[in-house]
Amino acid sequence: MSNSLSQPLVNLLIVIYGPNFAKQLEKVYLNDLTECDELNYEDWIKQGILKRLSYALARLISSFL
């Protein structure tokens, strides 16, 4: 499977056991959105090769953590 820029970098699969828990997760998610910045292709390229390679390495080893 190839990863294109149009696909999200993070995939998340969760099971919600109740409406209260779902609301808590939604609140956390919406708060996270206020703390993040959009990263477009031009900004990604400007980060430099070492930083981009460190992200790639982190993605590779994340399943082992």
Long-range contacts (C-beta under 8 A, 24 or more apart in sequence): 5-41, 9-59
